[in-house]
Amino acid sequence: MLSEQLAGSDINKSAIIDKDGMDKLMKLAMRFSDDPTVLQEVMSMITVLSLRSPHNAACAIEAGAGDIVIQAMQRFPESEPLQRSCCFMIRNLVVRNPENRTILLGNGIEKLIRKAKMNYKSCKNAATDALRDLGLDSYNL
């Protein structure tokens, strides 16, 4: 929680990115790829870092956040909090970065988001927003 508060400041966000924070988060996610609670925290951090920051969202995709989110959603479909965090992160990665939409959609993210939306009530709004910001007309389905 404290880490999210620190990352919430634009100055802190820039400092984290400038110090290779995205790469460090990706290494953390890979090291603990079998722990959905750690992955959830990584997704939450990336969500905060990429909020209203197209540059940071691009850095996240370059660092491998797209691959990590897809793997996490595929590997832990039973983890409702992780699925929800993934949906929030996806939204922030694509809302101001159309190029990220193409990358994620090309890698099959739509199916994973729809599955989370269908399986978990707590994911419904986050998944709907992610689908909308991915540019899909059928986001309410």
Biotite code that builds the C-alpha atoms (Angstrom):
import biotite.structure as struc

atoms = struc.array([
    struc.Atom([0.000, 0.000, 0.000], chain_id="A", res_id=1, res_name="MET", atom_name="CA", element="C"),
    struc.Atom([2.802, 2.431, 0.862], chain_id="A", res_id=2, res_name="LEU", atom_name="CA", element="C"),
    struc.Atom([4.453, 1.700, -2.469], chain_id="A", res_id=3, res_name="SER", atom_name="CA", element="C"),
    struc.Atom([1.253, 2.674, -4.284], chain_id="A", res_id=4, res_name="GLU", atom_name="CA", element="C"),
    struc.Atom([1.089, 5.915, -2.318], chain_id="A", res_id=5, res_name="GLN", atom_name="CA", element="C"),
    struc.Atom([4.686, 6.737, -3.242], chain_id="A", res_id=6, res_name="LEU", atom_name="CA", element="C"),
    struc.Atom([4.072, 5.948, -6.895], chain_id="A", res_id=7, res_name="ALA", atom_name="CA", element="C"),
    struc.Atom([0.941, 8.131, -6.903], chain_id="A", res_id=8, res_name="GLY", atom_name="CA", element="C"),
    struc.Atom([3.004, 11.313, -7.078], chain_id="A", res_id=9, res_name="SER", atom_name="CA", element="C"),
    struc.Atom([4.045, 12.318, -10.607], chain_id="A", res_id=10, res_name="ASP", atom_name="CA", element="C"),
    struc.Atom([7.506, 13.250, -9.322], chain_id="A", res_id=11, res_name="ILE", atom_name="CA", element="C"),
    struc.Atom([7.871, 9.862, -7.658], chain_id="A", res_id=12, res_name="ASN", atom_name="CA", element="C"),
    struc.Atom([6.555, 8.091, -10.748], chain_id="A", res_id=13, res_name="LYS", atom_name="CA", element="C"),
    struc.Atom([9.226, 9.747, -12.872], chain_id="A", res_id=14, res_name="SER", atom_name="CA", element="C"),
    struc.Atom([11.938, 8.911, -10.354], chain_id="A", res_id=15, res_name="ALA", atom_name="CA", element="C"),
    struc.Atom([10.848, 5.255, -10.277], chain_id="A", res_id=16, res_name="ILE", atom_name="CA", element="C"),
    struc.Atom([10.864, 5.035, -14.079], chain_id="A", res_id=17, res_name="ILE", atom_name="CA", element="C"),
    struc.Atom([14.214, 6.865, -14.323], chain_id="A", res_id=18, res_name="ASP", atom_name="CA", element="C"),
    struc.Atom([15.747, 4.322, -11.926], chain_id="A", res_id=19, res_name="LYS", atom_name="CA", element="C"),
    struc.Atom([14.634, 1.389, -14.130], chain_id="A", res_id=20, res_name="ASP", atom_name="CA", element="C"),
    struc.Atom([11.641, 0.695, -11.913], chain_id="A", res_id=21, res_name="GLY", atom_name="CA", element="C"),
    struc.Atom([9.642, -1.054, -14.649], chain_id="A", res_id=22, res_name="MET", atom_name="CA", element="C"),
    struc.Atom([12.485, -3.465, -15.348], chain_id="A", res_id=23, res_name="ASP", atom_name="CA", element="C"),
    struc.Atom([12.804, -4.177, -11.630], chain_id="A", res_id=24, res_name="LYS", atom_name="CA", element="C"),
    struc.Atom([9.063, -4.831, -11.368], chain_id="A", res_id=25, res_name="LEU", atom_name="CA", element="C"),
    struc.Atom([9.276, -7.242, -14.303], chain_id="A", res_id=26, res_name="MET", atom_name="CA", element="C"),
    struc.Atom([12.170, -9.078, -12.655], chain_id="A", res_id=27, res_name="LYS", atom_name="CA", element="C"),
    struc.Atom([10.159, -9.306, -9.453], chain_id="A", res_id=28, res_name="LEU", atom_name="CA", element="C"),
    struc.Atom([7.161, -10.658, -11.361], chain_id="A", res_id=29, res_name="ALA", atom_name="CA", element="C"),
    struc.Atom([9.303, -13.260, -13.118], chain_id="A", res_id=30, res_name="MET", atom_name="CA", element="C"),
    struc.Atom([11.014, -14.324, -9.916], chain_id="A", res_id=31, res_name="ARG", atom_name="CA", element="C"),
    struc.Atom([7.680, -14.795, -8.141], chain_id="A", res_id=32, res_name="PHE", atom_name="CA", element="C"),
    struc.Atom([5.679, -15.913, -11.166], chain_id="A", res_id=33, res_name="SER", atom_name="CA", element="C"),
    struc.Atom([4.157, -18.731, -9.112], chain_id="A", res_id=34, res_name="ASP", atom_name="CA", element="C"),
    struc.Atom([2.731, -16.399, -6.452], chain_id="A", res_id=35, res_name="ASP", atom_name="CA", element="C"),
    struc.Atom([-0.487, -14.622, -7.472], chain_id="A", res_id=36, res_name="PRO", atom_name="CA", element="C"),
    struc.Atom([-0.330, -12.257, -4.485], chain_id="A", res_id=37, res_name="THR", atom_name="CA", element="C"),
    struc.Atom([3.073, -10.918, -5.557], chain_id="A", res_id=38, res_name="VAL", atom_name="CA", element="C"),
    struc.Atom([1.880, -10.638, -9.151], chain_id="A", res_id=39, res_name="LEU", atom_name="CA", element="C"),
    struc.Atom([-1.180, -8.740, -7.965], chain_id="A", res_id=40, res_name="GLN", atom_name="CA", element="C"),
    struc.Atom([1.050, -6.206, -6.195], chain_id="A", res_id=41, res_name="GLU", atom_name="CA", element="C"),
    struc.Atom([3.232, -5.831, -9.289], chain_id="A", res_id=42, res_name="VAL", atom_name="CA", element="C"),
    struc.Atom([0.118, -5.229, -11.424], chain_id="A", res_id=43, res_name="MET", atom_name="CA", element="C"),
    struc.Atom([-1.115, -2.656, -8.912], chain_id="A", res_id=44, res_name="SER", atom_name="CA", element="C"),
    struc.Atom([2.206, -0.820, -9.012], chain_id="A", res_id=45, res_name="MET", atom_name="CA", element="C"),
    struc.Atom([2.237, -0.742, -12.807], chain_id="A", res_id=46, res_name="ILE", atom_name="CA", element="C"),
    struc.Atom([-1.362, 0.471, -12.750], chain_id="A", res_id=47, res_name="THR", atom_name="CA", element="C"),
    struc.Atom([-0.390, 3.409, -10.561], chain_id="A", res_id=48, res_name="VAL", atom_name="CA", element="C"),
    struc.Atom([2.815, 4.166, -12.464], chain_id="A", res_id=49, res_name="LEU", atom_name="CA", element="C"),
    struc.Atom([0.995, 4.226, -15.810], chain_id="A", res_id=50, res_name="SER", atom_name="CA", element="C"),
    struc.Atom([-2.022, 6.248, -14.656], chain_id="A", res_id=51, res_name="LEU", atom_name="CA", element="C"),
    struc.Atom([-2.274, 9.365, -16.849], chain_id="A", res_id=52, res_name="ARG", atom_name="CA", element="C"),
    struc.Atom([1.257, 8.701, -18.136], chain_id="A", res_id=53, res_name="SER", atom_name="CA", element="C"),
    struc.Atom([1.579, 7.524, -21.732], chain_id="A", res_id=54, res_name="PRO", atom_name="CA", element="C"),
    struc.Atom([5.366, 7.482, -21.387], chain_id="A", res_id=55, res_name="HIS", atom_name="CA", element="C"),
    struc.Atom([5.233, 5.171, -18.382], chain_id="A", res_id=56, res_name="ASN", atom_name="CA", element="C"),
    struc.Atom([2.683, 2.928, -20.087], chain_id="A", res_id=57, res_name="ALA", atom_name="CA", element="C"),
    struc.Atom([5.019, 2.613, -23.071], chain_id="A", res_id=58, res_name="ALA", atom_name="CA", element="C"),
    struc.Atom([7.912, 1.823, -20.715], chain_id="A", res_id=59, res_name="CYS", atom_name="CA", element="C"),
    struc.Atom([5.792, -0.885, -19.071], chain_id="A", res_id=60, res_name="ALA", atom_name="CA", element="C"),
    struc.Atom([5.057, -2.573, -22.394], chain_id="A", res_id=61, res_name="ILE", atom_name="CA", element="C"),
    struc.Atom([8.725, -2.294, -23.426], chain_id="A", res_id=62, res_name="GLU", atom_name="CA", element="C"),
    struc.Atom([9.739, -3.912, -20.124], chain_id="A", res_id=63, res_name="ALA", atom_name="CA", element="C"),
    struc.Atom([7.384, -6.850, -20.725], chain_id="A", res_id=64, res_name="GLY", atom_name="CA", element="C"),
    struc.Atom([4.236, -5.938, -18.793], chain_id="A", res_id=65, res_name="ALA", atom_name="CA", element="C"),
    struc.Atom([2.043, -7.136, -21.659], chain_id="A", res_id=66, res_name="GLY", atom_name="CA", element="C"),
    struc.Atom([3.532, -10.613, -21.544], chain_id="A", res_id=67, res_name="ASP", atom_name="CA", element="C"),
    struc.Atom([3.445, -10.742, -17.747], chain_id="A", res_id=68, res_name="ILE", atom_name="CA", element="C"),
    struc.Atom([-0.236, -9.740, -17.567], chain_id="A", res_id=69, res_name="VAL", atom_name="CA", element="C"),
    struc.Atom([-1.238, -12.337, -20.143], chain_id="A", res_id=70, res_name="ILE", atom_name="CA", element="C"),
    struc.Atom([0.728, -15.067, -18.369], chain_id="A", res_id=71, res_name="GLN", atom_name="CA", element="C"),
    struc.Atom([-0.709, -14.089, -14.974], chain_id="A", res_id=72, res_name="ALA", atom_name="CA", element="C"),
    struc.Atom([-4.295, -14.104, -16.222], chain_id="A", res_id=73, res_name="MET", atom_name="CA", element="C"),
    struc.Atom([-3.785, -17.466, -17.932], chain_id="A", res_id=74, res_name="GLN", atom_name="CA", element="C"),
    struc.Atom([-1.987, -19.075, -15.019], chain_id="A", res_id=75, res_name="ARG", atom_name="CA", element="C"),
    struc.Atom([-4.224, -17.886, -12.177], chain_id="A", res_id=76, res_name="PHE", atom_name="CA", element="C"),
    struc.Atom([-7.816, -17.684, -13.439], chain_id="A", res_id=77, res_name="PRO", atom_name="CA", element="C"),
    struc.Atom([-9.007, -18.582, -9.916], chain_id="A", res_id=78, res_name="GLU", atom_name="CA", element="C"),
    struc.Atom([-7.382, -15.521, -8.332], chain_id="A", res_id=79, res_name="SER", atom_name="CA", element="C"),
    struc.Atom([-10.114, -12.898, -8.405], chain_id="A", res_id=80, res_name="GLU", atom_name="CA", element="C"),
    struc.Atom([-7.965, -10.085, -6.925], chain_id="A", res_id=81, res_name="PRO", atom_name="CA", element="C"),
    struc.Atom([-5.208, -10.739, -9.470], chain_id="A", res_id=82, res_name="LEU", atom_name="CA", element="C"),
    struc.Atom([-7.668, -10.810, -12.367], chain_id="A", res_id=83, res_name="GLN", atom_name="CA", element="C"),
    struc.Atom([-9.131, -7.493, -11.215], chain_id="A", res_id=84, res_name="ARG", atom_name="CA", element="C"),
    struc.Atom([-5.674, -5.902, -10.853], chain_id="A", res_id=85, res_name="SER", atom_name="CA", element="C"),
    struc.Atom([-4.770, -7.124, -14.324], chain_id="A", res_id=86, res_name="CYS", atom_name="CA", element="C"),
    struc.Atom([-7.878, -5.487, -15.800], chain_id="A", res_id=87, res_name="CYS", atom_name="CA", element="C"),
    struc.Atom([-7.055, -2.175, -14.122], chain_id="A", res_id=88, res_name="PHE", atom_name="CA", element="C"),
    struc.Atom([-3.470, -2.353, -15.352], chain_id="A", res_id=89, res_name="MET", atom_name="CA", element="C"),
    struc.Atom([-4.503, -3.157, -18.918], chain_id="A", res_id=90, res_name="ILE", atom_name="CA", element="C"),
    struc.Atom([-6.805, -0.155, -18.949], chain_id="A", res_id=91, res_name="ARG", atom_name="CA", element="C"),
    struc.Atom([-4.029, 2.200, -17.890], chain_id="A", res_id=92, res_name="ASN", atom_name="CA", element="C"),
    struc.Atom([-1.596, 0.695, -20.395], chain_id="A", res_id=93, res_name="LEU", atom_name="CA", element="C"),
    struc.Atom([-3.907, 1.285, -23.350], chain_id="A", res_id=94, res_name="VAL", atom_name="CA", element="C"),
    struc.Atom([-6.128, 4.283, -22.588], chain_id="A", res_id=95, res_name="VAL", atom_name="CA", element="C"),
    struc.Atom([-3.608, 6.825, -23.926], chain_id="A", res_id=96, res_name="ARG", atom_name="CA", element="C"),
    struc.Atom([-1.448, 4.454, -25.970], chain_id="A", res_id=97, res_name="ASN", atom_name="CA", element="C"),
    struc.Atom([-3.177, 3.067, -29.089], chain_id="A", res_id=98, res_name="PRO", atom_name="CA", element="C"),
    struc.Atom([-0.006, 1.188, -30.028], chain_id="A", res_id=99, res_name="GLU", atom_name="CA", element="C"),
    struc.Atom([-0.288, -0.804, -26.790], chain_id="A", res_id=100, res_name="ASN", atom_name="CA", element="C"),
    struc.Atom([-3.844, -1.782, -27.760], chain_id="A", res_id=101, res_name="ARG", atom_name="CA", element="C"),
    struc.Atom([-2.593, -3.438, -30.924], chain_id="A", res_id=102, res_name="THR", atom_name="CA", element="C"),
    struc.Atom([0.096, -5.355, -29.053], chain_id="A", res_id=103, res_name="ILE", atom_name="CA", element="C"),
    struc.Atom([-2.216, -6.664, -26.328], chain_id="A", res_id=104, res_name="LEU", atom_name="CA", element="C"),
    struc.Atom([-5.112, -7.492, -28.636], chain_id="A", res_id=105, res_name="LEU", atom_name="CA", element="C"),
    struc.Atom([-2.725, -9.311, -30.955], chain_id="A", res_id=106, res_name="GLY", atom_name="CA", element="C"),
    struc.Atom([-1.634, -11.457, -28.025], chain_id="A", res_id=107, res_name="ASN", atom_name="CA", element="C"),
    struc.Atom([-5.170, -12.519, -27.069], chain_id="A", res_id=108, res_name="GLY", atom_name="CA", element="C"),
    struc.Atom([-5.912, -10.257, -24.104], chain_id="A", res_id=109, res_name="ILE", atom_name="CA", element="C"),
    struc.Atom([-9.584, -9.766, -25.048], chain_id="A", res_id=110, res_name="GLU", atom_name="CA", element="C"),
    struc.Atom([-10.502, -13.392, -24.314], chain_id="A", res_id=111, res_name="LYS", atom_name="CA", element="C"),
    struc.Atom([-8.797, -13.266, -20.901], chain_id="A", res_id=112, res_name="LEU", atom_name="CA", element="C"),
    struc.Atom([-10.525, -10.031, -19.917], chain_id="A", res_id=113, res_name="ILE", atom_name="CA", element="C"),
    struc.Atom([-13.912, -11.362, -20.989], chain_id="A", res_id=114, res_name="ARG", atom_name="CA", element="C"),
    struc.Atom([-13.337, -14.513, -18.942], chain_id="A", res_id=115, res_name="LYS", atom_name="CA", element="C"),
    struc.Atom([-12.504, -12.454, -15.829], chain_id="A", res_id=116, res_name="ALA", atom_name="CA", element="C"),
    struc.Atom([-15.577, -10.293, -16.438], chain_id="A", res_id=117, res_name="LYS", atom_name="CA", element="C"),
    struc.Atom([-17.797, -13.326, -16.753], chain_id="A", res_id=118, res_name="MET", atom_name="CA", element="C"),
    struc.Atom([-16.349, -15.194, -13.759], chain_id="A", res_id=119, res_name="ASN", atom_name="CA", element="C"),
    struc.Atom([-16.079, -12.440, -11.148], chain_id="A", res_id=120, res_name="TYR", atom_name="CA", element="C"),
    struc.Atom([-18.539, -9.742, -10.191], chain_id="A", res_id=121, res_name="LYS", atom_name="CA", element="C"),
    struc.Atom([-15.705, -7.618, -8.771], chain_id="A", res_id=122, res_name="SER", atom_name="CA", element="C"),
    struc.Atom([-14.014, -7.634, -12.205], chain_id="A", res_id=123, res_name="CYS", atom_name="CA", element="C"),
    struc.Atom([-17.062, -6.509, -14.154], chain_id="A", res_id=124, res_name="LYS", atom_name="CA", element="C"),
    struc.Atom([-16.437, -2.749, -14.131], chain_id="A", res_id=125, res_name="ASN", atom_name="CA", element="C"),
    struc.Atom([-12.655, -2.974, -14.474], chain_id="A", res_id=126, res_name="ALA", atom_name="CA", element="C"),
    struc.Atom([-12.975, -5.481, -17.321], chain_id="A", res_id=127, res_name="ALA", atom_name="CA", element="C"),
    struc.Atom([-15.640, -3.417, -19.083], chain_id="A", res_id=128, res_name="THR", atom_name="CA", element="C"),
    struc.Atom([-13.428, -0.322, -18.859], chain_id="A", res_id=129, res_name="ASP", atom_name="CA", element="C"),
    struc.Atom([-10.406, -2.266, -20.138], chain_id="A", res_id=130, res_name="ALA", atom_name="CA", element="C"),
    struc.Atom([-12.368, -3.614, -23.101], chain_id="A", res_id=131, res_name="LEU", atom_name="CA", element="C"),
    struc.Atom([-13.702, -0.138, -23.893], chain_id="A", res_id=132, res_name="ARG", atom_name="CA", element="C"),
    struc.Atom([-10.248, 1.425, -23.710], chain_id="A", res_id=133, res_name="ASP", atom_name="CA", element="C"),
    struc.Atom([-8.888, -1.343, -25.925], chain_id="A", res_id=134, res_name="LEU", atom_name="CA", element="C"),
    struc.Atom([-11.220, 0.157, -28.533], chain_id="A", res_id=135, res_name="GLY", atom_name="CA", element="C"),
    struc.Atom([-13.672, -2.735, -28.683], chain_id="A", res_id=136, res_name="LEU", atom_name="CA", element="C"),
    struc.Atom([-17.227, -1.842, -29.642], chain_id="A", res_id=137, res_name="ASP", atom_name="CA", element="C"),
    struc.Atom([-18.654, -4.845, -27.807], chain_id="A", res_id=138, res_name="SER", atom_name="CA", element="C"),
    struc.Atom([-17.212, -3.947, -24.410], chain_id="A", res_id=139, res_name="TYR", atom_name="CA", element="C"),
    struc.Atom([-20.576, -4.182, -22.615], chain_id="A", res_id=140, res_name="ASN", atom_name="CA", element="C"),
    struc.Atom([-21.206, -7.788, -23.670], chain_id="A", res_id=141, res_name="LEU", atom_name="CA", element="C"),
])
